[in-house]
């Protein structure tokens, strides 16, 4: 099964398995080797037209926290079932009022070998106060690339999905 097909299957499973009304909309179901991330939309608090930005921000923060606590048992039950079925941890997130908040996401180690020029870049980020460690600095670099190359990465993922589909249509392996 291709990565694209796997995400479709997972999205379908979660759409069918999530309790009715948990989210107003299931936004994203993404998967990698370690984790399935499920993100849904929850209703924005209704404060009226005259609410200040600070008041709206505080209300959204409160709504996100309330949702997390209120739905914990339901989400844990679904996550346990999914973890047994799909062999990956499940992380949750919500979107409310245009703000995304993630709960209990997996922080998986990614081993890499870097030559001195790359290590010096990480050390510069540490010295500049951007990161606390080389691990933090590398994660910062990955987020920066992800933000600045989003279209390119999306095109690459689409191409890989197509390659997987074509490969799956080929003759059986001996």
C-alpha angles and dihedrals in degrees: 000000000000122000089249092051091046091055090049091051091048092047090052093047093050092044089055097039103044114097113259111266096016089121129014085223136005102232108176140007110181130173140194132165094288109026148035113207119201119192125182137175121249126193118275115236112259107234100155130244098292098058116122123238090250090052091050092048091050092047092051091048089051093047092051091050092046092050092049093053097040095050099037097107093046093048093046091052093051091044093052091051092047093046091055093045100042103025096233136102116256122226126189136213139169137208118214127168092350093307122113121211123186126206128205099344120181118252103204123189116244113195117211139166116228130188121226097270091056092044090051090056090054091046090051090054089051093048090049092054094246092117138017097216142006088263091055090044092052091048089050090052092050091050090049092052090045092053096044098040099038096126093046092048091048090052090048092051090049090050092049090050090053091048090052091050093050092045090052090054092054127097118294116272116252 
